[in-house]
Amino acid sequence: MIQTRREFLERSTGGFGTVALAALMAQDCRAAPPRLAIDPLNPLAERLTHFAPKAKQIIFLFQYGGPSTFDLVDYKPELIRLNGQPVPESFKNQNDKVGGVLNHCKDELMSGPWKWSRSGESGLWFSDLLPYTSQFADELCMVHSMYSDSSNHAPATYLLNTGAILGGKPSLGSWVTYGLGSMNQNLPGYVLLYKVGGLGGSANWSNGMLPAAFQGTQFRSEGPPALNLQPPAELAAVQRSTIDLVQQLNRTHAAGRPAVPELDGRIASYELAYRMQSEALEIGELAHETERTQRDYGLHDENKEKALFGRMCLLSRRLIEKGVRFVQLYNAVDKLGWDGHERSTEFHQRNSAQTDQPIAALLGDLKQRGLLDSTLVVWAGEFGRTPMVQGNNGRNHNPYGFTIWMAGGGVRGGQSIGATDEIGLRAVDKPQPVKNLHATILTALGLHPDELYFENNGRQERLTGVAQSWQTIPGVFG
């Protein structure tokens, strides 16, 4: 068939475009990182890092309720000077876009009643609420310029745990164990310790769209870490053969349903539960610890809240020692935690008394055992609190500026990064969104935030969101 030049170009343009598109897609495919190969029956097997890690394990000390960090670790002499005075106009005229938190406060600044002093060779500032933690000033890296995208507990807690203000996304611990597996196949890779978890419940430690093996596993804060691990005496002799039969039936059932990953997760969970029987029970035997160790953690303190949190801190060290990849503790012993809308002074005295000594004992214990170098410890609440009064000497939620700290795992201790303004209201120097904290944690573990993804409904899901939308917090690591 004879074609004119116009007809040839009209018919062939799509073909040329397709060839060009195919070439570009091929380049993208070559540049894309390989998808993680997860053995569904051994999902916690150790995997290679993307690059040399600074840390191998994580302890995340979640300070539920939103501590007032300028009452703890962010010294604000101007706030102290202006105590009881109206809020300066320069702070009123700024955008209050996250929940209108400032509208629910009085036109009155309030500083805490505590004294401040410098600690360690680094001279970091601490209030006298933290006499024990301040002894580790030279191990801590303070990031004073964090901010959140929500002023409500559940969305802000989801954000800190999962990178999104809506529930349903995989948690930080799930992403870490998905990317790295665990160092001990006889225990869960991601363990939670709490009496009262974060507001929003299990969505804070969910595996989301990741395989079920990567969800958080709660260990009890009192008594045996897990219930019903030991079979009745009369069944102990046949337990292994019974599990083998059940697993054989499970695998036959799963073989005909390859698109149901929950079945593989259930099969793997039976095997893990069997292997946990000896090691999980041994984890909870704190009587084997020396009297000095038990005293340092406050296990027998008259303050029962402190004793409970001390037990969780000691359990976390034992879990790290056993090779668990990610341990997360929630400090709250009731639904309020640090949430001092009324009587802020009372709330902060109570929670500091509960957490200060056990956290310091944990840092010292890890350091003495040579575990701090390879364990990244993170202390963070979901947001901070307002320097303005709310209610009866309380403080409202403040997403605009607050402090977190990190220690161990390659962290350059004894330093402060970023700053809030003179009254502790907003991050003004090197402001850091939560995704940057997540990127910093993943990077410490040798994981590239963009290369740690899971394909879901044709989309690459990541903890840090859209590729290249994050930055690591500068200066954290030496």
N, C-alpha and C positions, 0 to 999 in steps of 0.2 A: 504494500500500500504506500502510495506516494504521500508524504506529509510536507506541509509548508514549514518554514522555520518557526513561525508563530505556534503552530500546532505541536511541533516537537518540544519547544520550550514549555508550553503549557502542560504537556503530559509528563515531561521528565523532571520538572522542578520538584515535585513531591518525592521522586525517587532520590534525587541528589540530597534533598533535605533529610530523608530517612537515613541515608548513608552517613551524613554528617552527624546526625543525632546518635546513631549507633556508635560512632567513633568516640563522641563525647561521653556517652554512657559507659563505654569500655574503660575510658580513662578514670571515670569516677569509681568504677568497680575495682580497678587496680589500686586506687588510692584508699578505698574504704578498708577499715580494719576487719579482720576475719571475725565472724560471729562466734561467740563462745560456744564451745562444744561441751554440753553438760550431760554427764552420764546420769540418766534419770534414776538409776538404782544406786548410784554413789554420788549424789549431787554435791556433797561437801568435800570431795577430793580436792587437794590443793592445786591451784592453778598459778601459772607464771604471771608476774607483774609486767606492766608495759615498760617500766624502767626501774632502776635500782630504788628500792623504798628506803625511807628514813625510819618508818615504824612498821611493825608487823601486826599490832593489835590495838584496839581502842577501848577505853573506858569513858563513857559519856555520863557525866554527873548532871542530870537534868534538874534544874531548880524551878520546879513547877510553881506557877502563880505569879511570876514576874517580880524578882527582887529589885529593890531600889539600889542600884549599883553605886550611885553617888553617896549613899549612906554606908557603903562597904569598901569600895576600892577606887572610886573616882573622886578624888579630893577637889572640892569646889569652894575655895575661900570666899569668893564673891557671894555665893549663896548663903554662906554662914553670915557674912556681913549684912546681907539684905533680909535676914530672917524676920518674918512678921510684917514686912513692908509690901506694898502693892507691886504687882508685876510690872516691870518697866515697859513702856509703850513699844520699844523696839522688839520685844518678844511677843507682844500681842498681835502685831500686824503681819505675822507670818501665816502661811497657808496651813490650815488644820484639816487636811483632806482625809486623814485615815480615822474615820469614826467620830470626828468631832469631840475628841477626848477633852480638849481644853475648855469646852463649853460647860462641862460638868464640874469644873473646879472653881474655887473661890479666887478672888483677886488678891491673893496673899501668898507670898513665898514662905516656905518652911524648910529649915535645915534640921538635920537630926541632932540629938543632944550629945553625940559621941565625940570623943577626942580623936585626933589624927596624929600619926607619926610615920616617919620613914623607916623602912626595914631593909636589912641585908646590905651588901656592898652596893647594890644597884640603887638603893634609896627609894624603892617603890612605896607609894602611900597606901596605908591601910587604916581604917577606923579601928577603935578598940573593941569592935564586935568580933574581930577575927584575930585573936592573939596567937592561935596555933598556925593557921594558914600563913600568916605573915612571916613565920619563921622560914618559909620556903620561897620568899620573895625572889631569890636569885634563880629559881627554877621556872618561874611563871612568866609568860608573855601575855600582857594585858592588851586587848583590843578594845579601845574605849569608844569606837565609832560605829558600832553595829546599828542597823535599823531594820524594822519589820514592815510588812505590807498589811498588817491587820492589827487592830487594837482589841480584838476579842480573843478569849483564851483558846477555844478550840481551833479556829483558823490559824492563829499564830503558832500554836503547838504543832498543828499539821505542817505548817511551813518549815518550822525548825527541824521536824523529823523527816519530812518527805519532799520538801522543796516546793510544795503547792499548798494553797490555803484551803482547798477542797479535799475531803477524804477520798481514799481509793487509790492513791499512788503508792508505789513501793517506798518503804522507809529507808533511811540511811543505812541501818544495819543490814537490811535485806540486800541493798545494792552492794555493800562491801562483801558479804558472804557469797553473793552471786558472782562477783568479780574474782574473788580470791579463794573461795572454799574455806576450809578450816584446818587447823593444825592438829586437831584431835578428832578422829572419826567416831569416838565413843561418847561424845557429848554434842549438844547442838552448837552450831556455829555462832548463833546470835541469841544471847540470854538476857532477859529482863528481870530486874529485882525491884519490886515496889509493894507497898501496902495499898496506896491509892495512885493509880496511873494518871497520866495527863488527861485533861478534859477532852472528850472526843473518843476515849476508849481505844479499842484495839486497832482502829485505823491508824494510830500513831506508830504501830510496829507491824503493820500489815506487809505482806509480800506483794500486794497489788496484782499486777499482771505477770509478775515473775513466778516461776515454779513454786509450789507450796512449801518445798523444803527450806526456803529462805525467809519465811516469816519468823518473827521473834518467838521464843519459848520462855514463858514465865517460870522462874524458880521461886519457890516460896521463901519469904523473908524470915519465917520462923519454922522450926521443926525440920523434918526431912525436906530437901529441896524439891522433890517431886513425889507425889503420892502414888501408891499402888505399883511401885517398881518391882517389888518382890512377890513371886507367886505363892499361893498357899503351899504349905509344906508337902501336902499329899500330891501336888501336881508338879513339884519342882523337877522330878526325874524325867518327866515326859514333856517339859516345856519346849525344848529345842525341837523335838520331832513334831510337836503340835504346830509350832510356828512354821516349820518347813512345809507341812501340809497346807496350811493356810496360804503361805506365799506361793506355793505351786498353783493353787486354785486362783489366786489373785493374778498371777502372771498369765494364766490361760485366759482369764476374763479380760485382762488389759490388752492382750495380743490382738483381739478382735475389735479393739477400740483405740486405735493409735492416736486419735485426735483428742484424747481426754487425758491431759497431763496430770490431773488430780489423782488418777489411779496410780501412776508411777510414784507420786508423792506419798500416797498412803502406804504403798509397799515399802518404800524407803523408811517411812516413819516407824513401821513395825520392827524393822531391823535395828534402827537407831535405839528404840525403846529397849530392845533386848540387850544391846551393848551397853546402855546407860546404867544397867542395874548395879554394877560394882562401882564405877567411877562417880556417878551422880550422888550416890549415898555417901561415899567417902568425902565428897566436897563439903557436905553439911556437918561433918564431925569436927566442930570447932574446939571441942575439948582437947584435941591433940595440940592446939596452939599453946605456946608458953603463956604463963601468967602475965608476963610483961606485955606480950602482944595483945592479949585480951584487955588488959588495962589501958594500953595506948588507944585502942579503938573504942574504949568506953563500953564494953559489952555488959558490964555489971553496974553501970552508973545508975544512980537513983533517978535520973531523968530517963524515963522509959522510952521517950521518943529518940533521944540520943543513942541509947543502947540498941534500939531497933535499926537506926541508920548505920551505926557502927558495925552491926552484924552484916548488913548489906555491903558495906565497904570491904569488910574482911572476906566475905564470900566472893566479891569481885576479884580481889587479888588471887584467891585460890583458883578461880576460873581462868584467869589469865595465865597462872602458873601451869594449868593443865592444857593450855593451848587453845582455849576458846577465842575466836577471832574478835567478837564485838560484844561488850557488856554494857548495858545501860541501866542506871539507877535513877529512880525518881525519889526526891527527898520527902514528898508530902506524906504525912501520916493522917491527914484528913483532906477534905475536898478543897481546902483553902490554900494550903502551902504558904507562900509569901504574899498572898493577895490581900494586902492591908488597906482596903478602902476606908476602913475605920481603924483607929488606933494603930497607925503604922509603926510607931515605936515599939509597941508590944509585940507585933507580928515579927519584926526584924530581930528583936532580942530573942524571941522564942526559936525562930528558925536558925539563927546563927548559933545559938547554944546547942541545937540539935546536930548541926552539920560540921561546924568548924573543926573540932578535935578529930572526928573520924576521917575527914578528908585529909587533914595533915598527917594522920597516922598512915593512911593509904599511900600518900606521896613518899613518906619516909620509908615505909615497908618495901615499896617497889624499888626505891633507890638502893636500899641496903641489900636487896636480893639481886641486883643487877638487871631488873626488869624495866626500869623507867626509861632507859635508853631506847628500848624497842616498843614501848607502850605509849601511845599518845593519849593523854588525859585531857578531856574537854569539860569545862564548867560553863553552863549557859542556862539562862531562863528564856522564855518565849518572847519577852519584851522587858522594858524597865518600868519606871514609875515617874509621875510628874513631880516637879519641884514645887508645884502649887498645892495648896491644901484642898482636900476633898472631904466633905462630911466632918466627922469628929476627929480631927487631927489625922486623917487618912491621906492616901495618895491614889490617884487614878492610874490606869494603865498608860504607858508611854511607849509607842512604837518608834518614836523619832530618833532616839539615841540611848544606847545602853552599852554595858561592858560585858564581854565574855573573857575567859582566860584559857590558855592551853599550857601544858607542861609535858616534858618527856618527848620521846619520839622524834628527836632531831630539832626540837624547838629551841630557839635562842632565848634563854631565860633572862630575867631581870630587865625587861624592856617594856615600854608602852608604845602602842601604835595608835595613831589617830586621836581625836579628841571630840568631846561635846562642847557646847558653848559655856559661857561663864556660870550659868545656873544649872547645867546638866540636862537641858531640855532636848537639844537637837545635836545630831552628829554634824560637825562642821569641817573637820579636818580628816581627810581620807575616809569618807563614809563608806561603809561596807554592807551590801545586801546579804541576806542569808545564803544565797547561792555561792557567794565568794567564800564563805566559811566552809560550805560543803566541798567546793573545789579544792580548798586548802587541805582538808582532811583526806580527800581521795588522793591528791598528789603526794601527801606524806606517805601513803600506803603503796605508792608506785603505780597508781591507776590514773590514766589520762581521762579527765572528765568527759571529753567528747567521744572517746573510744569505748567507754563503758555505757552501752546502750542495749535496749531490747526492742525488737521489732514487734509492734502491736498494731494490728489493723492498718498495715502499710505505712506506719509511722515509726521513726526511731525515737523511742522514749528514753529520756535521760534524767538523772537526778537534778542536774543543773540546767535543765530546759534546753532551749535552742543552742545548737553548737556555736561556740565562740562568743557566747553572751556573758561569760563569767571571767573573773580574774582571780588568781590566788592572792591572798592578803599579803602585800609586800613586807618583807622583813621578818616574817615569823620564824624562818629557818636560817640557821647560821651557814 
